[in-house]
Amino acid sequence: MAKKYTTINDIAHAAGVSKTTVSRYLNGHFERMSEQTRQKIAQIIEEAGYQANSQAQALSHRQSHLIGMVVADIENIFSSLLFKGADQVLEAAD
């Protein structure tokens, strides 16, 4: 049986607010949100152990932060050096 993850919808339902309000909270857009609502959402998120789904965020932002590499022979020592070098450069660039 697959583990059920807490979703934005679950948080919204528990807090008695819309999914949009929870999304705004998670993205730091508090302009039209009362302090009481902010505190309620924060408490429910903490109690539920909510963690944002990076795959869902990648879909909505159309940006996955994944890089594909094609090599002729993955067992070749130069391929592993290429991967290691690319990883170091990309990590430094965040």
JODA-V106384 format. One record per residue. RES is the residue in one letter. NEAR is the number of other ideal C-beta (glycine too) atoms within 8 Angstrom. D_LAST is the distance of its C-alpha to the last C-alpha in whole Angstrom. Layout:
# JODA-V106384
res;near;d_last
RES;NEAR;D_LAST
RES;NEAR;D_LAST
This chain:
# JODA-V106384
res;near;d_last
M;2;36
A;3;32
K;4;31
K;4;31
Y;6;28
T;8;28
T;7;27
I;9;27
N;7;31
D;10;32
I;15;30
A;12;32
H;7;35
A;8;35
A;12;35
G;5;37
V;9;35
S;6;33
K;8;30
T;6;29
T;13;30
V;14;27
S;9;25
R;11;25
Y;14;25
L;8;22
N;6;20
G;5;22
H;7;24
F;8;27
E;4;29
R;4;32
M;10;32
S;5;34
E;5;33
Q;6;35
T;12;33
R;11;30
Q;8;32
K;11;33
I;14;30
A;9;28
Q;8;31
I;12;31
I;9;27
E;7;27
E;6;31
A;10;30
G;6;26
Y;9;25
Q;5;21
A;7;19
N;8;19
S;6;16
Q;6;18
A;8;20
Q;9;18
A;11;16
L;7;20
S;6;21
H;6;18
R;5;18
Q;5;14
S;4;13
H;4;10
L;4;12
I;5;13
G;4;16
M;7;18
V;3;22
V;8;23
A;4;27
D;6;28
I;5;25
E;4;27
N;9;27
I;5;26
F;6;24
S;12;22
S;8;21
L;8;20
L;10;18
F;9;16
K;8;15
G;8;14
A;10;12
D;8;10
Q;8;10
V;8;9
L;8;6
E;7;5
A;6;5
A;5;4
D;3;0
